[in-house]
């Protein structure tokens, strides 16, 4: 059977299950006795195993199967959760992720997992040998057994009956023309596991997953549901021809079985715990069913195509508005206004469709922090706030690496060693807070730690040594301005560069990446108290609001996000300072930037007495852009200049205006820099 049609769904769902495993393992590490967490991890692993076997990825299925055995032993209290066991399970999840990402990139998903499988087997066997002989056997533990009902299985059935469950044998027949037998078996098992506990299958689960059976298989099930309900549920699966359900008669159980069951009766799991797990499965299933009926998966390429088509619509809308103004026809004006409102609503919907919660990036950090803390022998607690905050997918794709770099810096050189923290009157455990929130048309992401902060004198000394600032400038800098120097190229205050990071190494790359997204990054700190890195990002990159201006016969667009205000001043108000023309703007000296000179716009001698200015800001720095005249505010579509013009100074892109003219978009950050 050709599996390509299922590959995309398999990859997406596998990533979701592995992310869930990572999150739940971190929870389990904090609450090692909470078996409900183990059950959730087990369910994710079990589903992943079934999908992998169906798709034919043997290494994935084998490793997940062995991991499932260890989790099963934990949830049946045959093993106790320890740091060593968790390390091996984490390593298993790492290998599984590597294989899934290999498949996603077009690989075969193969990997030598013998070492980690052996470690999992050692955990399972080592603990099983020392387990109490009276430990109760749970139905799930027998899923992989083969052959007829043996003593242990009968004991399980006896226990289940005493707890109010009924044992059934189901003979399920698939249609002879069934193409994907393993998938149908998997769907049957999903239904049966929601109804009760599967204790056996003939042929075995492995043979069923490999489709090594004809068209009939038998399953032993313990459940509280009636035989009629079970039959009806299984018959709803496509390509099932017949289901025969018969109740297992326990009257013929041998005396040996009775002894086993009697001897273990006092050790059986409590009915409430069994019920709790069953209820959790039912609730989760209902939620999935409710959600799946209201949501669909859409390939991101289709959304990109939709966005491009809409951008063309925005350009044409602008042209129609221009034509409407020129003709001044009331009916045309009315139609264009209505079309503008509708396209505005459509724009919001399309942009919202492209919005993704930042948790898709944040989710990978707890695991990373755990590993870094172990490598550095530090105790670190990560708090994530506002993970539901949404950003455009194009921005989400780019912010992962800068955030990783800032977090690594905070942990490696921000948070002190436990003994040093205690000596300074702090708790042993360092605290890092990663938060995100909306404000206006921007999203702010902040990384705050309660570590050593930044040493002002060391930063200033290093800046002077590197020639980043002069002695005269250094004397005038505020603390915050000094801290901002760590974003200078190649700047570092670390005494030695570790393999994790150096405080400041590569922060210039972080800054340039954020600025290329139209955002800004800043830092504040208190020595001995901690640091705060703040990133400001636009909600979306494709459609932006700008102020259109004129320079002679050319038009330019300046993003509103950079503009403080516009002004018209007299020529005599322009001052001269250090061979630079400046103005006094609300008590601050702001340098003038003549755009006509920067962009080499040809112009005649200008005898006007007034000068039009746009005051722009980047962080703490400001500049006044000199233009000929203001055209007005407009929403425009940001288009790239292409590969041949990607290094044009102070131009971030272009747009097509309503009259068909091309306007270049000014990069204010580059101008101020």
C-alpha positions as CSV (number, residue, x, y, z in Angstrom):
1,X,0.0,0.0,0.0
2,X,1.4,3.4,-0.9
3,X,1.9,5.4,2.3
4,X,2.9,8.8,0.9
5,X,-0.6,10.1,1.4
6,X,-0.4,9.5,5.1
7,X,3.2,10.7,5.6
8,X,2.4,14.3,6.3
9,X,-0.2,13.4,8.9
10,X,2.2,10.9,10.4
11,X,5.1,13.4,10.7
12,X,2.8,16.2,12.2
13,X,1.2,13.8,14.8
14,X,4.5,12.2,15.7
15,X,6.0,15.6,16.5
16,X,3.0,16.4,18.6
17,X,3.3,13.2,20.6
18,X,7.0,13.6,21.1
19,X,6.5,17.2,22.3
20,X,3.9,15.8,24.7
21,X,6.3,13.2,26.0
22,X,9.0,15.8,26.6
23,X,6.6,18.1,28.5
24,X,5.1,15.2,30.6
25,X,8.6,13.8,31.4
26,X,9.6,17.2,32.8
27,X,6.4,17.1,34.9
28,X,7.2,13.6,36.0
29,X,10.6,14.6,37.1
30,X,9.0,17.1,39.5
31,X,6.2,14.6,40.7
32,X,7.8,11.1,40.4
33,X,4.9,9.5,42.2
34,X,2.1,10.8,40.0
35,X,1.1,7.8,37.9
36,X,-1.5,9.8,35.9
37,X,1.5,11.6,34.2
38,X,3.0,8.2,33.4
39,X,-0.3,7.1,31.8
40,X,-0.3,10.1,29.5
41,X,3.3,9.5,28.4
42,X,2.4,5.8,27.9
43,X,-0.6,6.7,25.7
44,X,1.6,9.0,23.5
45,X,4.3,6.3,23.2
46,X,1.7,3.6,22.4
47,X,0.1,5.7,19.7
48,X,3.5,6.6,18.2
49,X,4.4,2.9,18.2
50,X,1.2,2.0,16.4
51,X,1.6,4.7,13.7
52,X,5.3,3.9,13.2
53,X,4.6,0.1,12.7
54,X,1.8,0.9,10.3
55,X,4.0,3.2,8.3
56,X,6.8,0.6,8.3
57,X,9.4,2.5,10.4
58,X,10.9,-0.5,12.3
59,X,13.6,1.3,14.3
60,X,11.0,3.9,15.5
61,X,8.5,1.2,16.4
62,X,11.1,-1.0,18.2
63,X,12.5,1.8,20.4
64,X,9.0,3.1,21.2
65,X,7.9,-0.5,22.1
66,X,10.8,-0.9,24.5
67,X,10.2,2.6,26.0
68,X,6.5,1.6,26.4
69,X,7.5,-1.5,28.4
70,X,9.5,0.6,30.9
71,X,6.6,3.1,31.2
72,X,4.2,0.2,31.7
73,X,6.3,-1.2,34.5
74,X,6.4,2.2,36.2
75,X,2.6,2.8,35.9
76,X,2.0,-0.7,37.3
77,X,4.4,0.2,40.2
78,X,6.9,-2.5,39.3
79,X,9.5,0.2,38.9
80,X,10.0,3.5,40.8
81,X,10.8,6.7,38.9
82,X,14.5,7.7,39.4
83,X,16.7,10.3,37.8
84,X,18.7,7.5,36.1
85,X,15.5,6.0,34.5
86,X,14.3,9.4,33.4
87,X,17.7,10.2,31.7
88,X,17.4,7.0,29.6
89,X,13.8,7.7,28.7
90,X,14.8,11.3,27.8
91,X,17.6,9.9,25.6
92,X,15.0,7.6,23.9
93,X,12.8,10.6,23.1
94,X,15.9,12.4,21.7
95,X,16.5,9.4,19.4
96,X,12.9,9.2,18.4
97,X,12.9,13.0,17.5
98,X,16.0,12.5,15.4
99,X,14.3,9.7,13.5
100,X,11.1,11.6,12.9
101,X,13.0,14.7,11.8
102,X,15.0,12.5,9.4
103,X,11.7,11.2,7.9
104,X,10.4,14.8,7.6
105,X,13.5,15.8,5.7
106,X,13.0,12.9,3.2
107,X,15.2,10.3,5.0
108,X,14.4,6.7,5.8
109,X,14.0,7.2,9.6
110,X,16.7,4.5,10.3
111,X,19.0,4.9,13.2
112,X,21.1,2.5,15.3
113,X,19.1,2.5,18.6
114,X,20.6,-0.8,19.9
115,X,22.4,1.0,22.8
116,X,19.4,2.9,24.2
117,X,17.2,-0.2,23.7
118,X,19.7,-2.3,25.7
119,X,19.6,0.3,28.5
120,X,15.8,0.3,28.5
121,X,15.9,-3.6,28.7
122,X,18.4,-3.5,31.5
123,X,16.1,-1.1,33.4
124,X,13.1,-3.3,32.8
125,X,14.8,-6.6,33.6
126,X,16.9,-5.3,36.5
127,X,13.9,-4.0,38.3
128,X,11.6,-6.9,37.4
129,X,13.9,-9.4,39.0
130,X,13.8,-7.6,42.4
131,X,10.1,-6.9,42.3
132,X,7.8,-8.3,44.9
133,X,6.5,-11.8,43.9
134,X,3.0,-10.6,44.9
135,X,3.0,-7.6,42.7
136,X,-0.3,-7.6,40.8
137,X,-0.3,-8.2,37.1
138,X,-2.0,-5.4,35.1
139,X,-4.0,-6.3,31.9
140,X,-1.9,-3.9,29.8
141,X,1.3,-5.8,30.7
142,X,0.1,-8.9,28.8
143,X,-0.7,-7.2,25.5
144,X,2.3,-8.6,23.8
145,X,1.8,-12.3,25.0
146,X,0.9,-15.0,22.5
147,X,-0.9,-18.4,22.6
148,X,-4.0,-19.5,24.6
149,X,-5.1,-18.1,27.9
150,X,-2.5,-19.1,30.5
151,X,-2.7,-19.0,34.3
152,X,-1.6,-15.4,34.6
153,X,-4.1,-14.1,32.1
154,X,-6.9,-16.1,33.8
155,X,-5.8,-14.5,37.1
156,X,-6.1,-11.1,35.5
157,X,-9.5,-11.8,34.2
158,X,-10.6,-13.1,37.7
159,X,-9.3,-9.9,39.3
160,X,-11.1,-7.8,36.7
161,X,-14.4,-9.6,37.3
162,X,-14.1,-9.0,41.1
163,X,-13.7,-5.3,40.3
164,X,-16.9,-5.2,38.3
165,X,-15.5,-5.8,34.8
166,X,-16.6,-8.5,32.4
167,X,-14.1,-10.5,30.3
168,X,-14.9,-10.9,26.5
169,X,-13.3,-12.6,23.6
170,X,-13.8,-10.7,20.3
171,X,-13.3,-12.4,16.9
172,X,-13.0,-9.6,14.3
173,X,-13.1,-10.3,10.6
174,X,-11.9,-7.7,8.0
175,X,-13.3,-7.5,4.5
176,X,-11.3,-9.5,2.0
177,X,-10.6,-6.4,-0.1
178,X,-9.2,-4.4,2.9
179,X,-6.1,-2.6,1.7
180,X,-4.6,-1.2,4.9
181,X,-5.1,-4.0,7.4
182,X,-2.7,-2.7,10.1
183,X,-4.5,0.7,10.1
184,X,-7.8,-1.0,10.7
185,X,-6.4,-3.1,13.5
186,X,-4.9,0.1,15.1
187,X,-8.3,1.8,14.9
188,X,-10.0,-1.2,16.5
189,X,-7.5,-1.2,19.4
190,X,-8.0,2.5,19.9
191,X,-11.7,1.9,20.4
192,X,-11.3,-1.1,22.6
193,X,-8.7,0.6,24.8
194,X,-11.2,3.4,25.4
195,X,-13.9,0.9,26.4
196,X,-11.7,-1.2,28.7
197,X,-8.3,-3.0,28.8
198,X,-7.0,-5.2,26.1
199,X,-5.1,-8.2,27.7
200,X,-4.3,-10.3,24.7
201,X,-4.5,-10.6,21.0
202,X,-4.1,-13.6,18.7
203,X,-2.0,-13.2,16.5
204,X,0.2,-11.0,18.7
205,X,0.3,-7.2,18.4
206,X,3.6,-7.3,16.6
207,X,2.2,-9.7,13.9
208,X,-0.9,-7.6,13.6
209,X,1.1,-4.4,13.1
210,X,3.2,-6.2,10.4
211,X,0.0,-7.4,8.7
212,X,1.2,-11.0,9.2
213,X,-2.4,-12.4,9.5
214,X,-5.2,-13.3,7.1
215,X,-8.4,-11.3,7.6
216,X,-9.3,-12.5,11.1
217,X,-7.9,-11.8,14.6
218,X,-9.0,-12.4,18.2
219,X,-8.8,-10.0,21.1
220,X,-9.4,-10.6,24.8
221,X,-10.9,-7.5,26.6
222,X,-12.0,-6.7,30.1
223,X,-14.6,-3.9,30.3
224,X,-17.7,-2.7,32.1
225,X,-19.6,-2.1,28.8
226,X,-22.1,-4.6,27.3
227,X,-21.2,-6.9,24.5
228,X,-23.7,-5.2,22.2
229,X,-22.1,-1.8,22.8
230,X,-18.7,-3.1,22.1
231,X,-19.8,-4.8,18.9
232,X,-21.6,-1.6,17.6
233,X,-18.5,0.5,18.3
234,X,-16.1,-1.8,16.5
235,X,-18.5,-2.2,13.5
236,X,-18.2,1.6,13.0
237,X,-14.6,1.1,11.8
238,X,-14.5,1.0,8.0
239,X,-13.8,-2.3,6.2
240,X,-14.9,-4.5,9.2
241,X,-17.0,-7.3,7.9
242,X,-18.1,-9.0,11.2
243,X,-17.5,-9.0,15.0
244,X,-18.3,-12.0,17.2
245,X,-18.3,-11.1,20.9
246,X,-18.6,-13.9,23.5
247,X,-18.2,-13.6,27.3
248,X,-15.4,-15.7,28.7
249,X,-16.7,-18.4,31.1
250,X,-14.6,-18.5,34.3
251,X,-16.2,-21.6,35.7
252,X,-13.5,-23.8,34.2
253,X,-10.6,-21.9,35.6
254,X,-8.2,-24.4,37.2
255,X,-7.4,-24.6,40.9
256,X,-3.9,-23.3,40.2
257,X,-5.4,-20.2,38.7
258,X,-7.7,-19.8,41.8
259,X,-4.7,-20.0,44.0
260,X,-2.8,-17.3,42.0
261,X,-5.8,-15.0,42.0
262,X,-6.5,-15.5,45.7
263,X,-2.9,-14.9,46.6
264,X,-2.8,-11.7,44.7
265,X,-6.3,-10.4,45.6
266,X,-5.1,-8.0,48.3
267,X,-2.5,-6.5,45.9
268,X,-4.9,-5.5,43.1
269,X,-5.0,-1.9,41.9
270,X,-7.8,0.1,43.4
271,X,-11.0,0.3,41.4
272,X,-10.9,4.1,41.6
273,X,-7.5,4.2,39.9
274,X,-8.7,2.0,37.1
275,X,-11.8,4.2,36.7
276,X,-9.7,7.4,36.8
277,X,-7.5,6.2,33.9
278,X,-10.6,5.1,31.9
279,X,-12.3,8.4,32.5
280,X,-9.2,10.4,31.4
281,X,-9.1,8.4,28.2
282,X,-12.8,9.0,27.6
283,X,-12.5,12.7,28.3
284,X,-9.5,13.1,26.0
285,X,-11.3,11.2,23.3
286,X,-14.4,13.4,23.5
287,X,-12.2,16.5,23.4
288,X,-10.3,15.3,20.3
289,X,-13.6,14.3,18.6
290,X,-15.1,17.7,19.4
291,X,-12.0,19.5,18.1
292,X,-11.4,17.5,15.0
293,X,-14.9,18.3,13.8
294,X,-14.2,22.0,13.9
295,X,-10.6,22.2,12.7
296,X,-8.6,21.1,9.6
297,X,-4.9,20.9,8.8
298,X,-3.9,23.3,6.0
299,X,-0.5,23.1,4.3
300,X,1.4,26.4,5.1
301,X,2.3,26.7,1.4
302,X,-1.4,27.1,0.6
303,X,-1.6,29.9,3.1
304,X,1.4,31.6,1.6
305,X,-0.2,31.4,-1.9
306,X,-3.4,32.9,-0.4
307,X,-1.4,35.7,1.2
308,X,0.4,36.5,-2.0
309,X,-2.9,36.7,-3.9
310,X,-4.4,38.9,-1.2
311,X,-1.3,41.2,-1.4
312,X,-2.0,41.6,-5.1
313,X,-5.6,42.5,-4.2
314,X,-4.4,45.1,-1.7
315,X,-2.3,46.7,-4.5
316,X,-5.3,46.7,-6.9
317,X,-7.5,48.1,-4.0
318,X,-5.1,51.0,-3.7
319,X,-5.2,51.7,-7.5
320,X,-9.0,51.6,-7.4
321,X,-9.1,54.1,-4.6
322,X,-6.8,56.4,-6.6
323,X,-9.0,56.1,-9.8
324,X,-12.1,56.7,-7.7
325,X,-10.7,59.9,-6.2
326,X,-9.6,61.1,-9.7
327,X,-13.0,60.4,-11.4
328,X,-15.1,61.5,-8.3
329,X,-18.1,59.4,-9.3
330,X,-20.4,58.8,-6.3
331,X,-21.4,55.3,-7.2
332,X,-17.9,54.3,-7.9
333,X,-16.8,55.9,-4.6
334,X,-19.4,54.0,-2.7
335,X,-18.5,50.6,-4.3
336,X,-14.8,51.2,-3.6
337,X,-15.4,52.1,0.0
338,X,-17.5,48.9,0.5
339,X,-14.8,46.8,-1.2
340,X,-12.1,48.5,1.0
341,X,-14.1,47.5,4.2
342,X,-14.6,43.9,3.0
343,X,-11.0,43.5,2.0
344,X,-9.9,44.9,5.3
345,X,-12.0,42.2,7.1
346,X,-10.5,39.6,4.8
347,X,-7.0,40.9,5.5
348,X,-7.6,40.4,9.3
349,X,-8.9,36.9,8.8
350,X,-5.9,35.8,6.5
351,X,-3.4,37.4,8.9
352,X,-5.1,35.5,11.9
353,X,-4.9,32.3,10.0
354,X,-1.1,32.7,9.7
355,X,-0.8,33.5,13.4
356,X,0.9,30.8,15.5
357,X,1.2,30.8,19.3
358,X,4.8,31.4,20.5
359,X,4.5,28.2,22.6
360,X,5.5,26.3,19.4
361,X,9.0,27.9,20.0
362,X,8.9,28.1,23.8
363,X,8.0,24.4,24.2
364,X,11.5,23.2,23.3
365,X,13.2,25.3,26.0
366,X,12.3,23.5,29.3
367,X,14.1,20.4,28.0
368,X,17.1,22.4,26.8
369,X,17.3,24.2,30.2
370,X,17.2,20.9,32.1
371,X,20.1,19.5,30.1
372,X,22.1,22.7,30.4
373,X,21.6,22.8,34.2
374,X,22.8,19.2,34.4
375,X,25.9,20.0,32.2
376,X,26.8,23.1,34.3
377,X,25.9,21.6,37.7
378,X,23.4,24.4,38.4
379,X,19.9,24.4,39.7
380,X,17.6,26.3,37.4
381,X,13.9,26.8,37.3
382,X,12.3,28.1,34.1
383,X,8.9,29.9,34.2
384,X,7.1,30.4,30.9
385,X,4.4,33.2,30.8
386,X,2.1,34.1,27.9
387,X,3.0,31.1,25.7
388,X,-0.5,31.5,24.0
389,X,0.6,34.9,22.6
390,X,0.4,34.7,18.8
391,X,2.9,35.9,16.1
392,X,3.0,35.6,12.3
393,X,4.5,32.3,11.2
394,X,7.3,34.1,9.3
395,X,8.4,35.8,12.5
396,X,8.0,32.6,14.6
397,X,10.4,30.7,12.2
398,X,13.2,33.2,12.8
399,X,13.1,33.9,16.5
400,X,14.0,30.4,17.7
401,X,17.8,30.8,17.4
402,X,18.0,34.3,19.0
403,X,16.0,33.1,22.0
404,X,18.2,30.0,22.4
405,X,21.2,32.2,22.4
406,X,19.8,34.6,25.0
407,X,18.7,31.7,27.3
408,X,22.1,30.0,27.0
409,X,23.7,33.3,28.0
410,X,21.4,33.7,31.0
411,X,22.1,30.2,32.2
412,X,25.8,30.0,31.5
413,X,27.0,33.4,32.6
414,X,23.9,35.0,34.3
415,X,22.9,32.4,36.9
416,X,25.7,31.7,39.4
417,X,26.8,28.3,40.9
418,X,24.5,27.1,43.8
419,X,27.2,27.7,46.4
420,X,27.9,31.2,45.2
421,X,24.2,32.0,45.2
422,X,23.9,30.8,48.8
423,X,27.0,32.9,49.8
424,X,25.3,36.0,48.3
425,X,22.1,35.4,50.3
426,X,20.1,33.9,47.3
427,X,18.3,30.6,47.0
428,X,20.3,27.7,45.5
429,X,18.0,27.5,42.5
430,X,18.3,30.2,39.9
431,X,15.2,31.6,38.3
432,X,14.7,32.4,34.6
433,X,11.4,33.8,33.3
434,X,10.5,33.7,29.6
435,X,7.5,35.8,28.9
436,X,5.5,37.1,25.9
437,X,2.7,39.6,25.6
438,X,0.9,41.8,23.1
439,X,1.1,45.6,23.1
440,X,-0.4,47.5,20.2
441,X,0.8,46.1,16.9
442,X,3.8,44.5,18.6
443,X,4.7,41.4,20.6
444,X,7.2,41.7,23.4
445,X,9.3,38.7,24.4
446,X,11.3,39.1,27.6
447,X,14.0,36.9,29.2
448,X,14.7,37.7,32.9
449,X,17.1,36.0,35.3
450,X,17.9,36.6,38.9
451,X,21.6,35.9,38.4
452,X,24.8,38.1,38.6
453,X,23.6,40.8,36.3
454,X,26.1,42.7,34.2
455,X,29.2,44.4,35.5
456,X,29.1,48.0,34.3
457,X,32.8,48.7,34.7
458,X,33.9,45.5,32.9
459,X,31.6,46.3,30.0
460,X,32.9,49.8,29.7
461,X,36.6,48.8,30.0
462,X,36.1,46.1,27.3
463,X,34.3,48.7,25.1
464,X,37.2,51.2,25.5
465,X,39.8,48.4,24.8
466,X,38.0,47.4,21.6
467,X,37.5,51.0,20.5
468,X,33.7,50.6,20.5
469,X,33.4,54.0,22.3
470,X,35.8,56.8,23.1
471,X,36.8,58.1,26.6
472,X,34.7,61.3,26.0
473,X,31.6,59.3,25.0
474,X,32.0,56.8,27.8
475,X,31.9,59.5,30.4
476,X,28.4,60.6,29.2
477,X,26.8,57.1,29.0
478,X,24.0,56.0,31.3
479,X,24.0,52.5,32.9
480,X,21.5,51.2,30.3
481,X,23.5,52.7,27.4
482,X,26.6,50.9,28.8
483,X,24.7,47.6,28.9
484,X,23.6,48.1,25.3
485,X,27.3,48.0,24.3
486,X,27.3,44.2,24.7
487,X,25.4,44.0,21.4
488,X,28.5,45.4,19.6
489,X,30.1,43.1,17.0
490,X,32.3,40.4,18.6
491,X,31.9,42.0,22.1
492,X,32.3,39.7,25.1
493,X,32.9,40.2,28.8
494,X,33.5,36.5,29.5
495,X,36.9,35.6,31.0
496,X,36.8,32.4,29.0
497,X,34.5,31.2,26.3
498,X,32.7,28.0,27.3
499,X,31.1,25.6,24.8
500,X,27.7,26.7,26.0
501,X,28.2,30.5,25.4
502,X,30.0,33.6,26.5
503,X,28.1,36.4,27.9
504,X,27.8,38.7,24.9
505,X,29.3,36.4,22.3
506,X,27.1,36.5,19.2
507,X,24.7,39.0,20.7
508,X,25.4,41.2,17.7
509,X,24.0,38.4,15.6
510,X,20.9,38.2,17.8
511,X,20.5,41.9,17.4
512,X,20.8,41.9,13.6
513,X,18.4,38.9,13.3
514,X,15.8,40.7,15.4
515,X,16.3,44.0,13.4
516,X,16.0,42.2,10.1
517,X,12.5,41.2,11.3
518,X,11.6,44.9,11.9
519,X,12.1,44.5,15.7
520,X,14.4,45.8,18.4
521,X,16.2,44.2,21.3
522,X,17.4,45.9,24.5
523,X,18.9,45.0,27.8
524,X,18.7,46.2,31.4
525,X,20.5,44.9,34.4
526,X,21.4,45.4,38.1
527,X,24.7,44.0,39.2
528,X,24.2,41.1,41.6
529,X,20.4,41.1,41.0
530,X,19.9,39.9,37.4
531,X,19.3,40.9,33.8
532,X,16.3,41.6,31.6
533,X,16.5,41.2,27.8
534,X,13.5,42.6,25.9
535,X,12.6,41.9,22.3
536,X,10.0,43.9,20.4
537,X,8.6,42.3,17.2
538,X,5.9,43.3,14.7
539,X,2.8,41.1,14.6
540,X,3.3,40.5,10.9
541,X,5.8,41.3,8.2
542,X,3.9,41.3,4.9
543,X,1.4,44.1,5.2
544,X,2.5,47.2,7.1
545,X,1.3,50.8,7.8
546,X,3.6,53.5,6.4
547,X,3.8,57.2,5.9
548,X,4.3,58.1,2.3
549,X,6.6,61.0,1.6
550,X,7.9,62.8,-1.5
551,X,11.4,63.5,-2.5
552,X,11.2,65.6,-5.7
553,X,9.5,63.2,-8.2
554,X,10.2,60.1,-6.1
555,X,8.0,58.5,-3.4
556,X,9.3,56.7,-0.3
557,X,7.5,54.8,2.5
558,X,8.5,55.1,6.1
559,X,7.1,52.5,8.5
560,X,4.8,54.0,11.2
561,X,6.3,51.7,13.8
562,X,9.6,53.8,13.6
563,X,7.9,57.2,13.6
564,X,7.5,59.3,16.7
565,X,5.9,62.3,15.0
566,X,6.1,64.6,12.0
567,X,7.0,68.3,12.1
568,X,7.5,71.4,9.9
569,X,10.2,73.8,11.1
570,X,11.7,77.1,9.9
571,X,15.1,76.9,8.3
572,X,16.6,79.2,10.9
573,X,15.8,76.6,13.6
574,X,18.4,74.2,12.2
575,X,21.5,74.3,14.3
576,X,25.1,73.2,13.6
577,X,27.0,70.9,16.0
578,X,30.2,69.0,15.3
579,X,29.9,69.6,11.6
580,X,26.4,68.0,11.8
581,X,23.1,69.8,11.3
582,X,20.8,69.2,14.2
583,X,17.5,70.5,15.8
584,X,16.3,71.0,19.3
585,X,13.4,68.5,19.6
586,X,11.6,68.8,23.0
587,X,14.9,69.5,24.8
588,X,16.9,66.8,23.0
589,X,19.5,67.4,20.3
590,X,18.4,65.3,17.2
591,X,20.6,65.0,14.1
592,X,19.1,65.8,10.7
593,X,19.3,63.1,7.9
594,X,18.7,64.5,4.4
595,X,17.1,61.6,2.5
596,X,17.7,63.3,-0.9
597,X,21.5,63.1,-0.2
598,X,21.4,59.6,1.2
599,X,19.4,58.3,-1.9
600,X,21.1,60.7,-4.3
601,X,17.8,62.2,-5.6
602,X,18.5,64.9,-8.2
603,X,17.1,68.2,-7.0
604,X,17.2,71.9,-8.0
605,X,18.1,74.7,-5.6
606,X,15.5,74.9,-2.9
607,X,14.5,78.4,-1.7
608,X,11.6,77.3,0.6
609,X,11.7,78.8,4.2
610,X,10.2,75.7,5.8
611,X,11.5,72.1,6.2
612,X,9.3,69.0,6.5
613,X,10.7,66.5,9.1
614,X,9.8,62.9,10.2
615,X,11.2,62.1,13.7
616,X,12.1,58.4,13.9
617,X,13.5,56.4,16.8
618,X,15.5,53.2,17.2
619,X,15.9,52.3,20.9
620,X,17.2,55.3,22.7
621,X,18.5,57.0,19.5
622,X,16.5,59.4,17.4
623,X,16.9,61.1,14.0
624,X,14.9,63.7,11.9
625,X,14.5,62.7,8.3
626,X,14.2,65.7,5.9
627,X,11.7,65.2,3.1
628,X,10.0,67.5,0.6
629,X,6.4,66.8,1.6
630,X,4.0,64.3,3.3
631,X,1.5,62.3,1.1
632,X,-0.3,60.5,3.9
633,X,-0.7,57.3,5.8
634,X,-1.4,54.0,3.9
635,X,-1.3,50.3,4.3
636,X,1.1,48.8,1.8
637,X,2.4,45.3,0.8
638,X,6.1,44.8,1.6
639,X,7.8,43.2,-1.4
640,X,11.4,42.0,-1.5
641,X,13.8,43.7,-4.0
642,X,15.1,40.3,-5.0
643,X,18.6,38.7,-4.8
644,X,20.3,41.2,-7.0
645,X,19.4,44.2,-4.8
646,X,19.5,42.7,-1.3
647,X,22.3,44.9,-0.1
648,X,20.9,48.4,-1.0
649,X,21.7,50.7,2.0
650,X,18.7,51.8,4.1
651,X,16.1,50.2,1.8
652,X,14.2,47.2,3.2
653,X,11.9,46.6,0.2
654,X,9.4,48.2,-2.1
655,X,5.7,48.4,-2.8
656,X,3.4,49.3,-5.7
657,X,1.2,52.3,-5.1
658,X,-2.4,53.0,-6.3
659,X,-1.2,55.0,-9.3
660,X,1.1,52.1,-10.4
661,X,4.3,53.9,-9.1
662,X,6.9,51.9,-7.1
663,X,7.8,53.4,-3.7
664,X,10.9,52.2,-1.8
665,X,10.5,51.4,1.9
666,X,13.0,53.2,4.1
667,X,14.9,51.1,6.8
668,X,15.1,53.7,9.6
669,X,17.2,51.3,11.8
670,X,20.0,51.3,9.2
671,X,19.8,55.1,8.8
672,X,20.1,55.7,12.6
673,X,22.8,53.1,12.9
